[in-house]
Amino acid sequence: MAKPPELVWLDNLTPKSTRFDDTYYTRENGLEETRYVFIDGNRLIERWREGQSVTIGELGFGTGLNFLAAWQAWLDEAKRQTTSQDVEVPSLTFISFEKYPLNKDSLAKALSPWPDLSELAHKLVEEWQLTHEGWLKLRFGSVTLHLYLGDAADGIRTIPSPIDAWFLDGFNPKTNPDLWSEALMQSIYDASNPQATLASYTAAGWVRRNLQSAGFSIAKRKGFGHKRDMITGSR
Ligand SMILES: C[S@@+](CC[C@H](N)C(=O)[O-])C[C@H]1O[C@@H](n2cnc3c(N)ncnc32)[C@H](O)[C@@H]1O
């Protein structure tokens, strides 16, 4: 079975990895940051409004916060469109990788600070079973989660479908360099559709260079809250 994460809980609420010396999400406003960096950074709402089907890829599933935030945003957009004349929102596929999966209790606890997501969190936790390494497929109506339990560098070789929008959400590149390596950035480029985009909270110079040498065009933009920079990119 996959190795467990090494967790401590800050204020008995926010999970922090002692292996990587970093928190899974920002303590005060992790959900807002997810929306700003990953959902807006990949222009997901606009793309859904144009009727595009967007397969999302993520490095580092962690607590599932990004997955639930994307699912909620997709649901909100689908509801908006059923009450208007717009095109129908296509189904959502989310593909993610996790080497050190949280157990069911930790997952439920880590998702408890987000009342907006509680219904979806409950559905995810109910289906959460760490039975084997490799690919798991969880279906939630029109939303499908493919989750690889193991090292992303291995899983990406058998990714079930090409990616349109990447959420690059490893821990701090200083403590988790493997998830930002040149080889892995090349693999995500190779696993992308021609119009693929990416977003990340980090703007570390060597991460940008790894993405650029893989073939992505990278732009810096204002980071979330008090953070100076984040990056977006396109293939
Ligand atoms: C910042 S956390 C991700 C937070 C997550 N996106 C969320 O919504 O909660 C980074 C995650 O990457 C995972 N990770 C680190 N190295 C990895 C690797 N080589 N392959 C797959 N996952 C890895 C960590 O275990 C951790 O769960």
Ligand as a Chemical Component Dictionary entry (heavy atoms), coordinates in Angstrom:
data_LIG
# 
_chem_comp.id                   LIG 
_chem_comp.type                 NON-POLYMER 
_chem_comp.pdbx_formal_charge   0 
_chem_comp.three_letter_code    LIG 
# 
loop_
_chem_comp_atom.comp_id 
_chem_comp_atom.atom_id 
_chem_comp_atom.alt_atom_id 
_chem_comp_atom.type_symbol 
_chem_comp_atom.charge 
_chem_comp_atom.model_Cartn_x 
_chem_comp_atom.model_Cartn_y 
_chem_comp_atom.model_Cartn_z 
_chem_comp_atom.pdbx_ordinal 
LIG C1  C1  C 0  0.433  21.034 -1.338 1  
LIG S1  S1  S 1  -0.080 19.372 -1.216 2  
LIG C2  C2  C 0  -1.440 19.300 -2.327 3  
LIG C3  C3  C 0  -2.672 19.966 -1.820 4  
LIG C4  C4  C 0  -3.878 19.513 -2.589 5  
LIG N1  N1  N 0  -3.876 19.881 -3.971 6  
LIG C5  C5  C 0  -5.172 19.880 -1.919 7  
LIG O1  O1  O 0  -6.097 20.333 -2.613 8  
LIG O2  O2  O -1 -5.271 19.639 -0.719 9  
LIG C6  C6  C 0  1.117  18.472 -2.181 10 
LIG C7  C7  C 0  0.782  16.982 -2.307 11 
LIG O3  O3  O 0  1.736  16.370 -3.181 12 
LIG C8  C8  C 0  1.977  15.050 -2.702 13 
LIG N2  N2  N 0  3.229  14.569 -3.292 14 
LIG C9  C9  C 0  4.490  14.944 -2.971 15 
LIG N3  N3  N 0  5.395  14.324 -3.754 16 
LIG C10 C10 C 0  4.682  13.540 -4.621 17 
LIG C11 C11 C 0  5.035  12.670 -5.692 18 
LIG N4  N4  N 0  6.316  12.472 -6.040 19 
LIG N5  N5  N 0  4.055  12.046 -6.380 20 
LIG C12 C12 C 0  2.741  12.254 -6.059 21 
LIG N6  N6  N 0  2.347  13.072 -5.044 22 
LIG C13 C13 C 0  3.293  13.697 -4.325 23 
LIG C14 C14 C 0  2.020  15.249 -1.216 24 
LIG O4  O4  O 0  1.852  14.045 -0.503 25 
LIG C15 C15 C 0  0.857  16.229 -1.004 26 
LIG O5  O5  O 0  -0.347 15.569 -0.758 27 
# 
loop_
_chem_comp_bond.comp_id 
_chem_comp_bond.atom_id_1 
_chem_comp_bond.atom_id_2 
_chem_comp_bond.value_order 
_chem_comp_bond.pdbx_ordinal 
LIG C1  S1  SING 1  
LIG S1  C2  SING 2  
LIG S1  C6  SING 3  
LIG C2  C3  SING 4  
LIG C3  C4  SING 5  
LIG C4  N1  SING 6  
LIG C4  C5  SING 7  
LIG C5  O1  DOUB 8  
LIG C5  O2  SING 9  
LIG C6  C7  SING 10 
LIG C7  O3  SING 11 
LIG C7  C15 SING 12 
LIG O3  C8  SING 13 
LIG C8  N2  SING 14 
LIG C8  C14 SING 15 
LIG N2  C9  SING 16 
LIG N2  C13 SING 17 
LIG C9  N3  DOUB 18 
LIG N3  C10 SING 19 
LIG C10 C11 SING 20 
LIG C10 C13 DOUB 21 
LIG C11 N4  SING 22 
LIG C11 N5  DOUB 23 
LIG N5  C12 SING 24 
LIG C12 N6  DOUB 25 
LIG N6  C13 SING 26 
LIG C14 O4  SING 27 
LIG C14 C15 SING 28 
LIG C15 O5  SING 29 
# 
